[in-house]
Amino acid sequence: MPPHLEYEWQLIARGCHAIAGVDEVGRGCWAGPVVAAAVVLRDAVLHMPALLQGLNDSKQLSANQRNQLVATIQRGAVGIGIGWVAAHDVDCFGILNATKLAMQQALMSLPLIPDALLIDAVTLPYWGINQQAIIRGDATSLSIAAASVIAKVARDRMMLQLDSHDRRYGFSHNKGYGTAQHHQALRQHGITAQHRKTFRPISTFVATGHWDEVAHDDSRSMVK
């Protein structure tokens, strides 16, 4: 079942008018930023969701499908915001706090102030507006699904830029996730400023000088 507008219409019935869907990508990566997006859909889309036909959880779409959907989402949104937190700050704040910080940056970069939030899995403290954390929200809420696609495409483009500066780690292919190729590159070339030093196996190497064996995440849903 594709994402729907049930949550959005529940909030509209309670008097909300600018509902931001919020999602992030890159939480489990060994390298690169965590990136979040916030999307407020137009009234036209709320009344005719077919205007975003083909939109789904970004992990269920190919890179080409996501890239094509960006323009569709831009036309169907009254506001889009993007926030990101670099690897160094992920290490400083922890991944959950870094994720929430990226989400808040995305919300603050919107061209309007939302009066309600639909967020994938988390809530944001100190935001005194109606908000709802939805488990697997990117697969159920159309607003969150739109945010997931925007965040994924934005982060992938950042990783392509990082790859153009240093091709040793294959960021254009693995997007910073823990693949076997990425692990081998770390063993061969060491750590860069783009790597998260609090994430295994990098944290083990920082502490001991030795690389441990890890279960690599080669799933297409994460890397593609």
Secondary structure in CASP SS format (residue, H / E / C, confidence):
PFRMAT SS
TARGET T0000
AUTHOR 0000-0000-0000
METHOD secondary structure of the structure
MODEL  1
M C 1.00
P C 1.00
P C 1.00
H E 1.00
L C 1.00
E H 1.00
Y H 1.00
E H 1.00
W H 1.00
Q H 1.00
L H 1.00
I H 1.00
A H 1.00
R C 1.00
G C 1.00
C C 1.00
H C 1.00
A C 1.00
I E 1.00
A E 1.00
G E 1.00
V E 1.00
D E 1.00
E E 1.00
V E 1.00
G C 1.00
R C 1.00
G C 1.00
C C 1.00
W C 1.00
A E 1.00
G C 1.00
P C 1.00
V E 1.00
V E 1.00
A E 1.00
A E 1.00
A E 1.00
V E 1.00
V E 1.00
L E 1.00
R C 1.00
D H 1.00
A H 1.00
V H 1.00
L H 1.00
H H 1.00
M C 1.00
P H 1.00
A H 1.00
L H 1.00
L H 1.00
Q C 1.00
G C 1.00
L C 1.00
N C 1.00
D C 1.00
S H 1.00
K H 1.00
Q H 1.00
L C 1.00
S C 1.00
A H 1.00
N H 1.00
Q H 1.00
R H 1.00
N H 1.00
Q H 1.00
L H 1.00
V H 1.00
A H 1.00
T H 1.00
I H 1.00
Q H 1.00
R H 1.00
G H 1.00
A E 1.00
V E 1.00
G E 1.00
I E 1.00
G E 1.00
I E 1.00
G E 1.00
W E 1.00
V E 1.00
A C 1.00
A H 1.00
H H 1.00
D H 1.00
V H 1.00
D H 1.00
C H 1.00
F H 1.00
G C 1.00
I H 1.00
L H 1.00
N H 1.00
A H 1.00
T H 1.00
K H 1.00
L H 1.00
A H 1.00
M H 1.00
Q H 1.00
Q H 1.00
A H 1.00
L H 1.00
M H 1.00
S C 1.00
L C 1.00
P C 1.00
L C 1.00
I C 1.00
P C 1.00
D C 1.00
A E 1.00
L E 1.00
L E 1.00
I E 1.00
D E 1.00
A C 1.00
V C 1.00
T C 1.00
L C 1.00
P C 1.00
Y C 1.00
W C 1.00
G C 1.00
I C 1.00
N E 1.00
Q E 1.00
Q E 1.00
A E 1.00
I E 1.00
I C 1.00
R C 1.00
G H 1.00
D H 1.00
A H 1.00
T C 1.00
S E 1.00
L H 1.00
S H 1.00
I H 1.00
A H 1.00
A H 1.00
A H 1.00
S H 1.00
V H 1.00
I H 1.00
A H 1.00
K H 1.00
V H 1.00
A H 1.00
R H 1.00
D H 1.00
R H 1.00
M H 1.00
M H 1.00
L H 1.00
Q H 1.00
L H 1.00
D H 1.00
S H 1.00
H H 1.00
D C 1.00
R H 1.00
R H 1.00
Y H 1.00
G C 1.00
F H 1.00
S H 1.00
H H 1.00
N H 1.00
K C 1.00
G C 1.00
Y C 1.00
G C 1.00
T C 1.00
A H 1.00
Q H 1.00
H H 1.00
H H 1.00
Q H 1.00
A H 1.00
L H 1.00
R H 1.00
Q H 1.00
H H 1.00
G C 1.00
I C 1.00
T C 1.00
A C 1.00
Q C 1.00
H E 1.00
R C 1.00
K C 1.00
T C 1.00
F C 1.00
R C 1.00
P C 1.00
I H 1.00
S H 1.00
T H 1.00
F H 1.00
V H 1.00
A H 1.00
T H 1.00
G C 1.00
H C 1.00
W C 1.00
D C 1.00
E C 1.00
V C 1.00
A C 1.00
H C 1.00
D C 1.00
D C 1.00
S C 1.00
R H 1.00
S H 1.00
M H 1.00
V H 1.00
K C 1.00
END
